[in-house]
Amino acid sequence: MSHTSHNQNSALGTAVITGASTGIGAVYADRLARRGYDLILIARNRQRLNVLAERITTDTGRNVEVIAADLGNTAELRAVEQVLRNDVSISLLVNNAGVGATAPLIDSDADKMDAMIALNITSLTRLTKAVAPGLIARRRGGIINISSIVAVAPELLNGVYGGSKAYVLAFTQSLYHELADKGIKVQAVLPGAIATEFWDIAGLPVSNLPSKMVMSAEHLVDAALAGYDQGELVTLPSLPDAADWAAADNARKALAPNLSHALPAKRFGLAA
């Protein structure tokens, strides 16, 4: 892989998008270029990346660079981290690369679950860690992490997948707490079922799902970016009333004063 640092071509800077060759990532690439960002697109398939980059450059005139890398491979991940640490034009990271699964844990391949954790959790964490100090130093920019509705509904699909996306949500909430006063925007996006190749790879083609619950990648990204513009920390594009999420989150926060005491609660009937 090769990388060239940019002159500050774009006033908005450069957006880095992982899992950028298809689906949600490719739509983010299109939308962010149209907003005026230069792009660094990361995915495994160089040919697909090149086709997308060429189309975006033709359509928008933006500077688009591609990095073919498997973020599940330690050496390739480290090389991408190096780019994120050193390119001072970077102003936005979209952690979109991820893989899902639909089978129950006991029917799943342990090595495939390891690979899912490496991509959905480890690479996302390391790329965020690589980019954050530069964003803080420049006091601008944002980090968008693609989680999933299974972060709050883990019963729906494979539990390792749900757990990995719950990690992304919790990690983003913590990041917001850490970075909010440093001029950095942070957002977790929780898509429901989206019409992409994700489902084929996960073992349940999207045609098996009721069409009324399947959103297009275009609608998903446009809603997510609208939520980002509105300053939402957590964006649930399908949820009709944002107050429902606020209520759930406030109920969670209300537990805080009673989560850690010297003695067990009386309800357990233990002698003091």
WOFENFEN-V996623 format. One record per residue. RES is the residue in one small letter. NEAR is the number of other C-alpha atoms within 10 Angstrom. D_FIRST is the distance of its C-alpha to the first C-alpha in whole Angstrom. Layout:
BEGIN
((RES,NEAR,D_FIRST) (RES,NEAR,D_FIRST))
END
This chain:
BEGIN
((m,9,0) (s,10,4) (h,14,7) (t,8,10) (s,11,13) (h,16,16) (n,10,20) (q,13,22) (n,14,22) (s,16,23) (a,10,26) (l,18,25) (g,21,21) (t,29,18) (a,25,18) (v,28,15) (i,26,16) (t,26,15) (g,24,16) (a,30,16) (s,27,16) (t,19,20) (g,19,23) (i,27,23) (g,24,20) (a,24,20) (v,19,23) (y,26,22) (a,28,20) (d,21,22) (r,18,25) (l,21,23) (a,23,22) (r,16,26) (r,12,27) (g,19,25) (y,26,22) (d,30,19) (l,26,16) (i,23,12) (l,27,12) (i,25,10) (a,22,11) (r,17,11) (n,17,12) (r,16,10) (q,13,13) (r,16,15) (l,24,13) (n,18,13) (v,11,17) (l,21,17) (a,25,16) (e,14,18) (r,14,21) (i,21,21) (t,18,20) (t,10,23) (d,12,25) (t,18,25) (g,14,23) (r,21,21) (n,19,17) (v,24,15) (e,21,11) (v,25,9) (i,23,6) (a,20,6) (a,21,7) (d,19,11) (l,27,13) (g,20,15) (n,13,13) (t,13,14) (a,12,11) (e,15,8) (l,19,11) (r,16,12) (a,16,8) (v,24,9) (e,19,12) (q,14,12) (v,20,10) (l,23,14) (r,18,16) (n,13,15) (d,17,15) (v,19,19) (s,22,19) (i,29,18) (s,24,21) (l,26,21) (l,24,19) (v,25,20) (n,25,19) (n,24,20) (a,23,18) (g,23,20) (v,20,22) (g,22,26) (a,23,29) (t,19,33) (a,17,34) (p,11,37) (l,15,35) (i,8,38) (d,9,36) (s,14,33) (d,10,30) (a,11,30) (d,9,26) (k,12,25) (m,19,27) (d,13,25) (a,15,22) (m,20,23) (i,22,24) (a,20,20) (l,21,19) (n,27,22) (i,19,23) (t,18,20) (s,24,17) (l,25,19) (t,18,21) (r,14,18) (l,23,16) (t,22,20) (k,14,21) (a,19,18) (v,25,18) (a,22,22) (p,13,23) (g,20,22) (l,25,23) (i,16,27) (a,11,27) (r,16,26) (r,14,29) (r,17,27) (g,22,25) (g,23,25) (i,24,23) (i,23,24) (n,25,24) (i,25,25) (s,30,27) (s,24,30) (i,20,34) (v,21,34) (a,22,33) (v,15,37) (a,13,38) (p,18,37) (e,10,39) (l,13,38) (l,17,35) (n,21,33) (g,20,34) (v,21,31) (y,27,29) (g,24,32) (g,19,32) (s,25,28) (k,27,28) (a,21,31) (y,17,29) (v,25,27) (l,25,30) (a,14,32) (f,17,29) (t,25,29) (q,16,32) (s,13,32) (l,18,29) (y,19,32) (h,11,34) (e,11,32) (l,16,31) (a,12,33) (d,11,35) (k,15,32) (g,15,31) (i,21,28) (k,22,29) (v,25,28) (q,26,29) (a,28,29) (v,28,29) (l,24,31) (p,23,31) (g,18,33) (a,22,33) (i,19,30) (a,21,30) (t,17,27) (e,13,25) (f,20,25) (w,20,29) (d,13,28) (i,13,25) (a,17,28) (g,12,31) (l,14,33) (p,14,32) (v,18,33) (s,11,36) (n,8,38) (l,13,38) (p,9,41) (s,11,40) (k,7,41) (m,11,39) (v,17,36) (m,17,34) (s,13,32) (a,21,28) (e,18,29) (h,13,32) (l,24,30) (v,21,28) (d,15,31) (a,17,33) (a,25,30) (l,20,29) (a,14,33) (g,19,34) (y,20,31) (d,10,33) (q,10,36) (g,13,35) (e,18,35) (l,17,33) (v,23,33) (t,25,33) (l,22,35) (p,22,35) (s,17,38) (l,11,40) (p,9,43) (d,9,44) (a,14,42) (a,10,45) (d,11,45) (w,15,41) (a,12,43) (a,11,46) (a,11,44) (d,11,42) (n,11,45) (a,11,47) (r,10,44) (k,10,44) (a,11,48) (l,10,47) (a,9,46) (p,8,49) (n,8,51) (l,7,47) (s,9,48) (h,8,52) (a,5,54) (l,8,56) (p,12,55) (a,11,56) (k,9,60) (r,6,59) (f,7,58) (g,8,62) (l,9,61) (a,6,64) (a,7,63))
END
